Structure formats: structure tokens, C-alpha cells
Amino acid sequence: MKYRTLGRTGIQVSAYCLGTMMFGAMGNPDHDESIRIIHRALDAGINFVDTADVYSQGESEEIVGKALKGRREDIVLASKLHYPMGGDPNRRGNSRRWIITAVEDSLRRLQTDHLDLYQVHRPDPTVDVEETLSALSDLIRSGKVRAIGTSSFPASEIVEAQWVSERRGLERFRTEQPPYSIINRSIEREVLPVCQRYGMGTLVWSPLGQGLLTGRHRRGQQADTHRSGGMPQHFSDDRKLEVVEQLVPLAEKAGLRMTHLAVAFAIAHPGVTSAIIGPRTMEQLDDLLAGAEVTLDDEVLDRIDEIALPGTDAGPNDVAYTPPSVSEVGLRRRPGAERSAA
């Protein structure tokens, strides 16, 4: 496994990051099997593990904590906060109040005294970013967190956070975790260039297009998979299926499995530090590990660019974060009496 520097932190991480969303009730409920999968990944050279409090409502963190006993110091461990952890309206979001509580909960479940990377899972328009950065800075100074990052932040909010950190003397976000795959390339337009400009590392999620790029989902065919059952609209989008139909012969011509083509594409971008792989079974992990040495040449990458245009998403169903300015009707429509020009 090759290692890359995580932004300008000096931390060396594997080009594959093990994502753990599929461990626990959301995916694989067998703790022992999930632990074996984690150990297999670590034995293969992966030293970067990413989880979140919301994954199976803390169960994923508990599994990771058990798996890392005796191996914690060799692992770069990342977790996230933001999404609701129960019915209490204050047990969510990016407020100082919740951050201080959430990190203690995660540390307890993970059975560790620090996180190497603590990430804000999504933006929170109800909280001043200075409030969030101030709380996270205190966690770094206390030794409970080594570095901080974001996930699925728009480029404008990444820049704003960097400016706030500089002007207020606060710790700055060192990483971003955006979605990125052959069918979801919009981050190439602004997010990745902004991250490169500020020296931020990127760990990209869903390089397999949430399962669409495994090759198991084809136009006119039904595939009964774990993901397709809960996201039918994602697997029936004709624009994305058309991309898949063109990628399949490309992979065959290159002598590659679709999964290997997809993940190799993600880590070929100079702005990408690590690609998060999220296996649910040992078979899935072994398949992904078998593609670790795959290198895509310019001819293959040029053909991918023709099939899936750089800087664009193939379909609209994969937007990771929609700002209130788009999602809230009142923010994009003037009152009726003010809509006319005269």
C-alpha cells in the first residue's frame, strides 16, 4: 500500500481509507465478521480508518474500537459529528455545546483518548462557523483531537472557514471529505482546486458511485443488492446507467474489473489523498484490495473523460449537501407583491 501526506499535516495515510459505515445495523450486524474485515484491511497496509457517530447510531464506532485494541497507535483514526444522535434537538449540529459532548461520546465508543482527525459531517447554517472552529480548536489544544476537517462542504464555505481561522487565530480545517467518482465529478470544478490551494487533504467517499460502478447494475436489468433496496432512484437514473454501459466495455478492453477501474480513477486525481472504500463483506474487501496496484494510463483516462465529462455529475440524485438557499422556498422567491419589474 502506498502512503500519501494528508494535506500539510505531515500525517502519512494509505491511498485507500477504510470506511466503516457498513459495519453495524446499517450494513453488517455481525461484530466479529466486521472486526475480521477491519483486521484484513489493516494487515493489507491500510492505516487510515474513517467512521462517524451516526453510523448505526454509534455501533460502527463501537466495532472499530474493539477492532483497534492493541493496534490503535499504528492507525490514523477519523470520525465525524453533525447528524442527530437521538431525539433531543441539541444532540446534533455543529454547536460548541454538541461538539464537546459528541467527541466524548465518540472517544468512549472507540476506546481511545484521542482522534487523529475529527470532521464536521455537513455544514450547519444555524451556527456561526467561528463557534464551530473555536470549539474544535479547544479540542486540539486539549489533546483530544489532532486535526480537524469537513465533509461535503461547498467550496465557498471551505474558503470562509479558512478566512475565519486566519483572522481569529483559530485552528483551521485540514481536510475535506467530498463525494467523488466517475459519475460524480462536480468537485473537480471548485472543491478540489480550493482544497489544493489551502493545502487540505481530501478523503473522497463513494468512489464506486454508491455501488453503481460495480458493474452489477445495468440498463434493463435488476440487481438485488444491499444499496439498491434503499436507493431505487439512484439505480434507475438513465443518465448514470448510460455512463455505466459505456464504462463496462472500456474496463473489459483494459482487462480490469469495474470496481478496480472506478477506485483507480478516484486516486489518480492529484487533489485526492485517499479514496474511502466501504466494504460490507470480506469478499467485497478482497476484491477492492486486489485492485490496489492498478494504474490507469492516459488513454483510459481520456476515454473516461469522454464518457463522463470532467467537473460534472451524471445525475441529480447524488447531491451530498443542499444549502438552504436552494432547499427553502422562501429564500429563492420574493414575496408576491415584489416579484414584478414595474
Beta strands, then each sheet from edge to edge (+ up, - down):
strand 1: 3-5
strand 2: 12-14
strand 3: 16-19
strand 4: 48-50
strand 5: 76-81
strand 6: 117-120
strand 7: 148-151
strand 8: 175-177
strand 9: 201-204
strand 10: 274-277
sheet 1: 1+ 2-
sheet 2: 3+ 4+ 5+ 6+ 7+ 8+ 9+ 10+ 3+
end
